[in-house]
Amino acid sequence: MNRNALLPLLLLALLASPIAAGEGMPRGYTIPTIDLAPQKHRQVIVDREAGQYLGHPTTVLLEDHKTIITVYPKGHGRGAIVMKRSADGGLTWSDRLPTPKSWETSRETPTIHRVVDAQGKKRLIIFSGLYPIRMAVSEDDGESWSELRPIGGFGGVVTMSSVVELKTGAGRCMALFHDDGRFLRGGPGEQHGSPAGTRTGFRVYKTESADGGLAWGEPVVIAQHPSAHLCEPGAIRSPDGKSIAVLLRENSRRHNSFVIFTSDEGRTWSEPRELPAALTGDRHTGKYAPDGRLFISFRDTTHESPTKGDWVGWVGKYEDIARGREGQYRVRLMDNHSGADCAYPGVEVLPDGTFVATTYGHWIQGESPFVVCVRFRLEEIDAMRSGSTPGRRDEN
């Protein structure tokens, strides 16, 4: 075997080693937290309706680098899918846009993604989960959509939380989701009002498409753990393009969040290892700033954190994730007023380095959750760091 062929195996062996396994990871963190929540000028209301729960948005940025489309349910996960569009990078948002009738039957958090086939044809796709997983397609940048239709004889929860373009051929992509045994082969399932299957354990799955996201293969398990409940995979490709990290929510709340890696486009994966507390949360969504740093948005479920239950973000490098380091600093984006019911975010980056992070939460005490976006540049937060104290929330 030549040296190049050995590199993926050596990387996986290193990531799975006891040193990298995250054993005994602290339950708290030492990096500072910068608080953007009081800075109301950064916050834009995307949608709000008195007495109506609006939650769980995801977003996609079109190739003009200013149009953002978001989708979210009227309800906690399940509920009719709502769609809105911003033509100016999140500064203003349209009214609710017309959607197909079947979108009213969505039973899980919808997710929106950009895919491209081997001929260069661009599509937007929306997934809706439980059994069976369904998908809607647009070939005109969201102006018109198909109905939701099953992609196969399988189901899952929060599908697809990540879609990654693969380097194994034009038009090939990989979608990631999870299930706990109830919906993978769940028969009629919740969609038709029948009992789902039996909870048998959390597993993270991949499914691949060879035609730009129109047809999807059978799901394959890529991660499971004897005591951790791994779910909601958030994929981030390394800056050199050679590996993919997938950050995982830990739903038993006994551990920190976890991460797995692949260096061969999803063919093989490292064993799950625990992340530092600084990256512990739900529904990790990350993008790169122009300077190469990562911003990763998530719901803070860290065991010991002054911002627990709030919408937060992490700033660091891919290398920090790979080496199990805490990173540079954390950011509180907004203060959530009801437990940890917030922050299934979309994250986009504009050409000038402005991040547009979009999510839902209980932003006003005693009122129904609604959807907002927060706009910022990392340089602005860097300038606020003077005077911040590690492990403490600082309002600068």
KEGU-330529 format. One record per atom (N, C-alpha, C): x, y, z. Coordinates in pm, whole numbers, padded with zeros to 5 digits, always signed. Example, Ala and Ser with C-alpha at 12.3 -4.5 7.8 and 13.67 -1.06 7.14 Angstrom:
2
+01319-00569+00780+01230-00450+00780+01320-00330+00780+01285-00225+00708+01367-00106+00714+01290+00003+00787
This chain:
396
+00085-00120+00000+00000+00000+00000+00088+00124+00000+00059+00222-00089+00143+00341-00094+00108+00438+00020+00198+00538+00033+00186+00632+00145+00055+00708+00142+00012+00754+00023-00111+00831+00013-00233+00750+00054-00231+00622+00022-00344+00536+00058-00354+00516+00208-00239+00528+00278-00239+00507+00422-00290+00628+00501-00285+00746+00440-00318+00868+00515-00458+00868+00575-00563+00829+00498-00697+00827+00560-00705+00733+00680-00637+00616+00671-00640+00519+00781-00567+00573+00903-00455+00642+00880-00381+00698+00991-00460+00808+01061-00530+00890+00983-00611+00997+01042-00722+00939+01129-00791+00837+01076-00899+00777+01154-00846+00712+01280-00728+00649+01271-00669+00585+01389-00634+00690+01495-00580+00805+01453-00548+00911+01547-00672+00965+01616-00779+00989+01538-00900+01046+01595-00970+00950+01690-00951+00819+01669-01015+00718+01754-00927+00678+01871-00806+00732+01883-00712+00691+01987-00759+00738+02122-00712+00674+02234-00753+00716+02367-00723+00863+02396-00610+00916+02342-00575+01055+02367-00681+01148+02309-00735+01110+02191-00833+01195+02125-00975+01163+02164-00994+01065+02251-01128+01015+02278-01210+01107+02368-01147+01209+02427-01223+01303+02508-01268+01248+02641-01197+01144+02690-01235+01085+02818-01212+01187+02930-01310+01201+03018-01297+01293+03128-01302+01439+03088-01369+01469+02977-01381+01608+02934-01450+01692+03041-01400+01812+03069-01467+01900+03166-01609+01933+03123-01695+01961+03222-01834+01994+03195-01855+02143+03173-01752+02222+03195-01756+02365+03170-01640+02406+03082-01633+02536+03048-01531+02584+02955-01461+02706+03015-01345+02739+02959-01265+02850+03011-01254+02966+02914-01296+02948+02787-01287+03058+02692-01394+03163+02722-01371+03289+02685-01469+03394+02717-01594+03385+02631-01700+03447+02679-01825+03462+02605-01855+03610+02587-01875+03650+02463-01910+03789+02432-02060+03795+02407-02129+03889+02470-02274+03894+02469-02326+03995+02367-02389+03945+02260-02452+04032+02161-02600+04054+02188-02656+03981+02286-02800+03987+02308-02853+04128+02332-02781+04216+02406-02835+04350+02428-02831+04439+02304-02761+04397+02199-02743+04483+02081-02860+04464+01984-02967+04534+02015-03092+04517+01940-03079+04556+01793-02983+04643+01760-02969+04687+01622-02925+04574+01530-02874+04467+01587-02833+04352+01506-02949+04257+01475-03060+04272+01545-03169+04175+01538-03277+04220+01440-03317+04129+01354-03425+04156+01258-03533+04049+01276-03657+04091+01294-03766+03994+01305-03797+03939+01166-03790+03808+01153-03822+03740+01027-03971+03711+01020-04027+03659+01130-04171+03629+01133-04216+03620+01278-04334+03673+01304-04392+03671+01438-04543+03676+01425-04611+03595+01504-04757+03590+01500-04808+03568+01642-04891+03655+01691-04941+03647+01827-05010+03513+01851-04970+03444+01956-05032+03317+01993-04993+03198+01909-04906+03216+01810-04866+03106+01722-04719+03072+01743-04692+02947+01772-04554+02899+01784-04491+02894+01645-04382+02966+01626-04303+02962+01503-04162+02917+01539-04114+02811+01476-03985+02759+01520-03901+02695+01413-03777+02657+01453-03690+02565+01380-03663+02602+01234-03613+02723+01207-03585+02759+01068-03451+02704+01019-03441+02681+00889-03313+02664+00822-03312+02760+00703-03191+02788+00651-03178+02887+00545-03087+02837+00434-03096+02904+00319-03002+02882+00209-02974+03017+00145-02846+03041+00112-02804+03164+00044-02784+03134-00103-02852+03211-00189-02840+03188-00333-02711+03249-00387-02684+03219-00514-02554+03254-00572-02537+03403-00599-02642+03482-00584-02623+03627-00595-02564+03685-00467-02546+03599-00366-02482+03634-00238-02561+03737-00158-02691+03750-00185-02773+03841-00105-02914+03786-00080-02959+03693-00164-03093+03636-00146-03087+03517-00052-03164+03523+00055-03172+03415+00154-03315+03364+00158-03332+03233+00151-03464+03171+00166-03463+03093+00297-03569+03108+00374-03581+03033+00499-03713+02957+00501-03711+02839+00562-03832+02759+00584-03837+02719+00731-03958+02708+00785-03976+02674+00926-04120+02629+00946-04146+02556+01056-04282+02504+01080-04366+02597+01167-04497+02593+01144-04591+02658+01236-04621+02558+01346-04534+02557+01448-04546+02461+01556-04409+02414+01598-04405+02333+01704-04278+02280+01755-04236+02161+01670-04158+02187+01566-04117+02081+01474-04227+02049+01374-04332+01986+01418-04441+01951+01328-04530+02073+01306-04583+02080+01184-04670+02191+01150-04645+02237+01008-04740+02308+00951-04729+02355+00814-04599+02431+00791-04534+02404+00678-04407+02469+00644-04434+02609+00591-04366+02708+00650-04372+02846+00607-04242+02879+00533-04251+02961+00428-04133+03004+00354-04132+03154+00340-04014+03214+00360-03994+03357+00340-03862+03379+00266-03847+03498+00210-03728+03532+00131-03679+03672+00170-03548+03686+00178-03486+03817+00194-03402+03844+00070-03417+03962+00011-03341+03999-00108-03221+04087-00076-03198+04114+00056-03092+04206+00093-03008+04154+00210-02982+04023+00210-02893+03967+00311-02948+03969+00452-03079+03957+00465-03140+03946+00597-03180+04077+00661-03166+04187+00591-03207+04317+00647-03358+04330+00650-03426+04280+00546-03572+04280+00541-03618+04146+00486-03744+04112+00515-03798+03983+00475-03935+03999+00410-03964+03912+00317-04092+03915+00246-04206+03873+00338-04328+03888+00288-04442+03821+00350-04426+03671+00333-04511+03593+00398-04509+03448+00378-04545+03418+00232-04467+03329+00173-04482+03300+00030-04575+03181+00007-04639+03174-00109-04726+03059-00140-04645+02929-00141-04705+02822-00090-04641+02691-00085-04739+02583-00127-04691+02467-00172-04781+02358-00212-04866+02308-00095-04980+02253-00128-05076+02207-00027-05016+02103+00066-04934+02012+00013-04879+01904+00095-04786+01955+00204-04735+02077+00190-04647+02131+00293-04722+02153+00424-04854+02160+00419-04933+02173+00541-04931+02046+00624-04888+01933+00566-04889+01804+00635-04755+01769+00696-04658+01860+00695-04525+01831+00749-04534+01794+00897-04460+01691+00937-04463+01642+01075-04328+01653+01144-04231+01715+01079-04099+01732+01140-04037+01861+01089-03928+01898+01154-03857+02020+01116-03814+02015+00970-03856+02109+00888-03812+02110+00748-03668+02163+00737-03595+02113+00638-03460+02164+00612-03447+02192+00463-03376+02301+00430-03361+02342+00289-03212+02338+00252-03182+02292+00129-03044+02275+00085-03032+02306-00064-02913+02350-00103-02877+02366-00244-02803+02241-00290-02842+02188-00408-02773+02074-00470-02753+02106-00619-02652+02042-00679-02619+02063-00820-02590+01928-00884-02650+01901-01002-02627+01771-01066-02505+01775-01157-02476+01662-01222-02356+01649-01303-02355+01743-01423-02472+01786-01467-02482+01879-01580-02481+02025-01536-02464+02048-01407-02461+02183-01355-02597+02240-01322-02702+02159-01329-02837+02204-01297-02850+02224-01146-02889+02345-01105-02903+02378-00965-03046+02354-00919-03058+02298-00801-03189+02274-00740-03187+02317-00595-03303+02353-00544-03326+02363-00401-03412+02244-00362-03380+02183-00248-03460+02072-00199-03495+02097-00053-03616+02055-00017-03663+02064+00121-03701+01925+00167-03652+01886+00286-03687+01757+00344-03783+01777+00461-03872+01681+00480-03960+01674+00596-03956+01530+00647-03931+01512+00776-03898+01381+00828-04010+01303+00892-03972+01206+00978-04047+01094+01031-04072+00996+00916-04177+00912+00923-04190+00808+00821-04304+00836+00725-04276+00829+00595-04144+00825+00533-04086+00965+00521-03955+00974+00504-03894+01104+00474-03947+01150+00338-03988+01277+00332-04040+01332+00207-03954+01452+00162-03961+01482+00035-03880+01588-00021-03960+01666-00124-03937+01797-00128-03991+01884-00233-03874+01946-00308-03895+01977-00437-03786+02023-00524-03828+02151-00595-03731+02244-00607-03748+02364-00689-03631+02375-00785-03660+02403-00912-03554+02421-01012-03549+02565-01061-03616+02656-00989-03613+02798-01026-03586+02887-00904-03494+02840-00819-03451+02916-00701-03566+02951-00607-03660+02857-00594-03765+02873-00495-03887+02947-00539-03895+02982-00667-04015+03050-00717-04134+02954-00723-04107+02828-00756-04213+02725-00758-04155+02596-00702-04243+02512-00648-04200+02391-00578-04291+02274-00613-04234+02155-00604-04314+02033-00613-04383+02008-00480-04475+01912-00480-04532+01864-00355-04427+01783-00280-04450+01759-00151-04366+01669-00073-04394+01525-00116-04287+01450-00153-04302+01311-00195-04197+01225-00126-04229+01099-00092-04131+01011-00025-04007+00989-00110-03891+00983-00041-03766+00956-00111-03728+00809-00105-03805+00729-00030-03777+00586-00017-03858+00527+00095-03834+00400+00123-03909+00330+00227-03843+00339+00362-03800+00459+00399-03736+00477+00530-03772+00614+00584-03755+00627+00716-03788+00751+00783-03679+00792+00879-03699+00906+00946-03602+00956+01040-03646+01088+01098-03565+01137+01191-03596+01259+01265-03502+01371+01221-03554+01493+01212-03478+01611+01170-03397+01579+01044-03465+01548+00937-03401+01511+00811-03409+01627+00712-03307+01649+00635-03169+01606+00656-03096+01724+00721-03039+01705+00837-02979+01818+00906-02853+01867+00837-02791+01782+00753-02676+01825+00672-02682+01759+00536-02643+01834+00433-02621+01779+00298-02485+01828+00252-02400+01735+00210-02261+01767+00174-02235+01725+00030-02180+01816-00050-02136+01781-00184-02011+01694-00174-02008+01582-00246-01896+01488-00239-01800+01508-00356-01676+01467-00333-01572+01478-00435-01557+01349-00515-01650+01256-00498-01641+01127-00565-01702+01128-00704-01753+01241-00747-01810+01252-00881-01907+01367-00889-01920+01426-01007-02013+01538-01025-02155+01495-00993-02226+01578-00921-02365+01550-00887-02384+01459-00768-02275+01414-00707-02287+01324-00592-02291+01405-00464-02381+01369-00373-02390+01435-00244-02435+01336-00138-02412+01373-00014-02441+01288+00102-02530+01367+00198-02639+01305+00241-02729+01367+00338-02722+01289+00469-02728+01361+00581-02714+01301+00713-02838+01328+00797-02878+01226+00873-02993+01240+00962-02980+01140+01075-03076+01139+01167-03072+01041+01275-03211+00982+01297-03212+00872+01369-03337+00810+01411-03309+00730+01538-03412+00708+01618-03394+00631+01741-03462+00494+01732-03491+00450+01610-03552+00320+01589-03700+00324+01561-03765+00436+01592-03910+00441+01577-03956+00465+01433-03877+00538+01355-03927+00582+01225-03847+00531+01105-03731+00468+01131-03650+00423+01018-03732+00330+00928-03797+00234+00987-03888+00145+00913-04024+00149+00981-04074+00270+01001-04185+00292+01091-04324+00266+01039-04338+00186+00932-04472+00158+00882-04546+00286+00852-04674+00291+00875-04751+00413+00847-04699+00534+00923-04654+00511+01048-04589+00618+01122-04681+00734+01156-04621+00838+01212-04696+00953+01259-04766+01027+01147-04710+01018+01029-04768+01094+00918-04914+01057+00896-04949+00930+00924-05086+00885+00902-05160+00860+01034-05103+00911+01143-05172+00901+01270-05162+00766+01337-05078+00675+01287-05063+00542+01346-04942+00539+01437-04940+00442+01531-04823+00433+01620-04696+00408+01540-04588+00467+01586-04459+00444+01522-04397+00317+01576-04275+00288+01532-04204+00170+01577-04154+00184+01720-04064+00094+01760-04011+00090+01895-03878+00163+01902-03857+00239+02007-03729+00306+02027-03622+00201+02057-03524+00190+01972-03420+00088+01986-03281+00146+02005-03266+00276+02002-03135+00337+02020-03106+00440+01912-03034+00543+01949-03002+00651+01856-02891+00609+01761-02912+00634+01634-02811+00610+01533-02812+00724+01433-02694+00756+01383-02678+00859+01280-02657+00789+01147-02728+00835+01043-02727+00769+00913-02680+00864+00804-02627+00805+00698-02604+00879+00575-02683+00812+00463-02723+00892+00367-02779+00841+00241-02717+00924+00131-02690+00863+00015-02620+00933-00092-02706+00944-00217-02680+01050-00292-02745+01072-00421-02638+01087-00527-02662+01027-00644-02568+01038-00756-02620+01129-00866-02740+01186-00848-02800+01264-00956-02840+01405-00911-02761+01462-00822-02791+01598-00779-02912+01610-00690-02937+01509-00607-03039+01519-00504-03179+01476-00541-03199+01415-00658-03333+01370-00695-03366+01233-00638-03270+01140-00643-03290+01005-00592-03188+00978-00482-03231+00905-00378-03146+00881-00262-03139+00732-00232-03019+00687-00192-02997+00546-00163-03042+00506-00023-03029+00378+00005-03065+00326+00136-02975+00385+00244-03031+00412+00362-02950+00471+00469-02850+00371+00527-02734+00424+00569-02626+00345+00628-02587+00411+00760-02570+00329+00865-02530+00383+00996-02385+00431+00989-02361+00553+01039-02225+00604+01045-02180+00633+01188-02272+00636+01285-02232+00663+01423-02336+00612+01520-02288+00552+01629-02371+00516+01743-02279+00503+01864-02336+00498+01983-02255+00500+02105-02328+00420+02212-02257+00347+02299-02326+00262+02397-02405+00339+02502-02367+00463+02534-02441+00537+02637-02488+00675+02591-02425+00730+02490-02466+00862+02440-02574+00847+02334-02667+00941+02332-02773+00945+02231-02733+01047+02124-02671+00999+02019-02614+01087+01917-02719+01120+01811-02727+01249+01775-02830+01290+01680-02797+01426+01621-02881+01473+01529-02873+01604+01466-02732+01635+01413-02683+01557+01317-02547+01575+01266-02529+01706+01191-02423+01780+01228-02388+01905+01161-02252+01891+01095-02249+01887+00962-02126+01858+00889-02051+01986+00852-01918+01981+00865-01830+02092+00827-01708+02033+00758-01682+02075+00633-01564+02028+00561-01442+02109+00604-01327+02044+00610-01203+02110+00649-01163+02214+00544-01083+02313+00582-01043+02417+00485-00971+02363+00363-00893+02255+00380-00824+02197+00264-00911+02101+00186-01034+02078+00233-01128+01992+00162-01107+01844+00180-01008+01804+00259-00971+01663+00266-01047+01582+00370-01112+01648+00464-01187+01574+00566-01316+01647+00598-01407+01575+00661-01536+01630+00703-01555+01596+00849-01583+01696+00931-01620+01674+01070-01771+01682+01082-01830+01596+01163-01974+01598+01188-01994+01611+01338-02046+01726+01380-02074+01751+01521-02211+01696+01555-02224+01637+01674-02344+01562+01710-02401+01607+01844-02529+01631+01844-02603+01654+01969-02598+01527+02052-02592+01543+02187-02595+01428+02277-02723+01438+02359-02822+01355+02327-02956+01377+02377-02986+01312+02513-02895+01229+02565-02917+01174+02699-02880+01275+02807-02804+01376+02769-02758+01483+02857-02661+01431+02964-02599+01315+02938-02497+01263+03029-02357+01305+02987-02339+01341+02862-02208+01370+02808-02207+01509+02744-02087+01552+02702-02078+01666+02612-02125+01622+02473-02130+01716+02381-02154+01679+02242-02038+01595+02189-02059+01532+02072-01959+01443+02014-01923+01489+01873-01818+01428+01817-01778+01454+01680-01727+01325+01617-01751+01311+01487-01692+01203+01408-01628+01267+01285-01535+01194+01223-01463+01246+01107-01458+01142+00995-01455+01189+00874-01424+01104+00759-01320+01175+00674-01224+01099+00622-01124+01154+00531-01131+01086+00396-01240+01009+00372-01257+00943+00242-01398+00960+00188-01451+01081+00207-01582+01120+00153-01697+01032+00203-01689+00995+00331-01799+00924+00393-01797+00773+00382-01691+00716+00323-01685+00570+00312-01660+00508+00449-01568+00568+00526-01538+00520+00661-01538+00639+00755-01561+00610+00883-01575+00715+00983-01498+00679+01110-01448+00781+01178-01385+00760+01308-01491+00725+01412-01447+00669+01524-01538+00645+01635-01580+00779+01697-01700+00790+01748-01742+00916+01811-01654+00949+01931-01615+01074+01942-01542+01118+02061-01605+01245+02114-01594+01261+02246-01656+01373+02313-01583+01503+02280-01661+01608+02262-01607+01740+02235-01583+01818+02364-01502+01922+02360-01494+02012+02476-01631+02073+02506-01649+02113+02632-01777+02172+02672-01810+02297+02592-01709+02367+02544-01731+02490+02469-01811+02467+02342-01813+02343+02292-01888+02310+02171-02008+02220+02200-02051+02216+02326-02163+02130+02361-02295+02203+02341-02379+02144+02257-02507+02205+02227-02587+02121+02130-02699+02176+02085-02788+02107+01992-02789+02179+01858-02789+02100+01753-02811+02146+01615-02701+02242+01567-02577+02191+01570-02462+02270+01526-02472+02303+01377-02454+02431+01345-02453+02477+01207-02338+02575+01191-02243+02545+01101-02123+02626+01093-02088+02672+00953-02024+02790+00944-01972+02844+00819-01839+02916+00848-01759+02928+00740-01629+02992+00753-01638+03142+00727-01566+03220+00810-01546+03362+00783-01438+03378+00677-01428+03495+00614-01325+03515+00512-01183+03490+00562-01158+03506+00693-01023+03485+00745-00994+03339+00780-01089+03248+00751-01067+03106+00773-01116+03053+00905-01160+03142+00995-01216+03094+01121-01359+03044+01100-01400+02957+01190-01536+02903+01188-01624+02975+01288-01748+02997+01248-01853+03034+01342-01955+02922+01341-01982+02863+01456-02077+02753+01468-02187+02794+01564-02310+02792+01518-02426+02831+01596-02494+02708+01653-02547+02720+01777-02617+02606+01839-02693+02653+01962-02779+02565+02011-02848+02582+02139-02752+02540+02250-02733+02624+02349-02637+02594+02455-02695+02493+02554-02642+02371+02551-02682+02269+02649-02561+02225+02732-02459+02311+02737-02341+02282+02818-02381+02258+02963-02320+02158+03026-02358+02124+03164-02337+02242+03259-02226+02313+03243-02195+02426+03329-02167+02548+03242-02265+02637+03232-02253+02752+03144-02347+02863+03189-02301+02987+03192-02389+03099+03229-02493+03130+03122-02476+03073+03001-02572+03098+02893-02652+02972+02858-02659+02877+02949-02729+02752+02922-02875+02780+02884-02919+02717+02774-03055+02736+02726-03071+02850+02628-02963+02925+02604-02970+03040+02514-02917+03004+02375-02932+03097+02283-02877+03084+02146-02735+03137+02148-02640+03047+02119-02499+03084+02128-02425+03043+02001-02301+03087+01992-02213+03047+01883-02072+03028+01935-01994+02956+01856-01854+02927+01889-01766+02978+01778-01654+03038+01812-01558+03086+01714-01424+03017+01737-01371+02960+01633-01242+02890+01641-01203+02842+01504-01114+02742+01500-01066+02687+01375-01105+02539+01364-01110+02491+01241-01135+02349+01220-01034+02265+01297-00911+02312+01299-00805+02241+01370-00836+02227+01518-00905+02326+01577-00945+02316+01717-01038+02198+01738-01132+02179+01647-01225+02067+01657-01149+01935+01643-01062+01928+01543-00988+01804+01518-00899+01766+01635-00844+01865+01706-00750+01838+01815-00814+01846+01952-00944+01866+01959-01012+01866+02087-00986+01989+02171-00961+02104+02106-00934+02227+02179-01061+02310+02196-01061+02398+02296-01180+02476+02329-01217+02578+02222-01121+02629+02147-01149+02733+02050-01114+02870+02103-01158+02975+02032-01118+03112+02064-01213+03178+02163-01344+03181+02133-01441+03237+02226-01582+03193+02185-01675+03217+02276-01817+03193+02247-01891+03326+02241-02008+03321+02179-02092+03440+02161-02234+03404+02203-02295+03487+02287-02439+03473+02309-02509+03564+02211-02590+03504+02123-02658+03581+02021-02788+03643+02073-02868+03562+02146-02990+03616+02204-03024+03539+02331-03099+03605+02418-03140+03550+02547-03275+03482+02532-03279+03352+02559-03402+03274+02548-03470+03266+02685-03603+03286+02690-03674+03298+02817-03759+03177+02853-03738+03063+02788-03816+02944+02821-03730+02820+02807-03670+02778+02918-03588+02658+02917-03480+02664+02812-03477+02561+02727-03380+02556+02617-03451+02545+02483-03573+02601+02475-03652+02590+02353-03616+02704+02259-03508+02684+02183-03461+02785+02089-03351+02725+02001-03314+02798+01896-03186+02780+01828-03172+02651+01747-03255+02637+01645-03226+02546+01534-03187+02636+01418-03060+02672+01407-03028+02789+01326-02989+02761+01181-03012+02862+01100-02948+02872+00970-02835+02972+00981-02722+02946+00915-02608+03037+00918-02561+03060+00775-02555+03186+00734-02504+03222+00601-02399+03331+00617-02308+03341+00519-02202+03442+00520-02207+03521+00391-02215+03655+00401-02218+03743+00286-02076+03777+00240-02059+03830+00120-01924+03856+00067-01838+03946+00155-01899+04038+00231-01820+04127+00316-01788+04066+00452-01821+03937+00470-01793+03869+00596-01904+03880+00698-02017+03942+00662-02130+03950+00754-02198+03814+00766-02209+03766+00890-02285+03645+00917-02432+03682+00937-02520+03602+00879-02664+03616+00899-02711+03485+00962-02731+03489+01092-02773+03370+01167-02922+03384+01198-02998+03280+01169-03144+03286+01177-03196+03172+01263-03280+03204+01360-03339+03097+01441-03466+03146+01511-03522+03056+01592-03642+03086+01669-03608+03084+01818-03695+03139+01898-03680+03131+02043-03788+03210+02112-03789+03197+02244-03881+03273+02328-03810+03403+02364-03814+03498+02275-03735+03619+02290-03802+03723+02379-03931+03706+02404-04003+03796+02495-04072+03710+02600-04048+03739+02727-04103+03662+02837-04254+03649+02827-04303+03525+02829-04445+03499+02831-04513+03499+02695-04438+03524+02587-04497+03526+02454-04452+03406+02373-04525+03375+02266-04493+03261+02180-04359+03284+02111-04286+03177+02080-04159+03192+02011-04178+03245+01869-04078+03318+01822-04083+03369+01686-03943+03367+01627-03934+03397+01496-03810+03379+01420-03741+03513+01401-03611+03516+01427-03530+03636+01408-03402+03600+01336-03334+03701+01281-03196+03682+01238-03109+03787+01306-02983+03752+01326-02884+03840+01387-02769+03853+01288-02725+03976+01263-02620+04003+01165-02497+04060+01236-02379+04008+01202-02254+04052+01267-02135+04007+01182-02021+04069+01208-01894+04025+01152-01802+03987+01267-01715+03889+01245-01626+03846+01352-01532+03959+01394-01495+04046+01302-01408+04157+01337-01474+04247+01442-01606+04262+01433-01678+04342+01532-01672+04278+01670-01686+04146+01672-01680+04076+01801-01539+04075+01856-01440+04059+01767-01300+04066+01812-01274+04197+01886-01329+04306+01832-01306+04438+01892-01373+04451+02028-01475+04369+02055-01547+04374+02182-01481+04290+02291-01379+04211+02255-01326+04113+02348-01246+04175+02463-01197+04293+02448-01118+04354+02555-01204+04365+02681-01151+04316+02791-01224+04319+02917-01309+04197+02943-01320+04104+02847-01400+03983+02871-01324+03888+02961-01396+03812+03041-01337+03721+03139-01369+03578+03102-01270+03487+03101-01297+03347+03065-01405+03286+03152-01496+03210+03087-01599+03138+03158-01712+03224+03210-01711+03353+03176-01816+03443+03223-01877+03517+03106-02007+03548+03114-02071+03624+03010-02043+03773+03034-01987+03838+02931-01952+03979+02945-02030+04062+02844-02094+04168+02891-02166+04259+02804-02075+04377+02774-02030+04386+02650-01938+04492+02610-02004+04587+02513
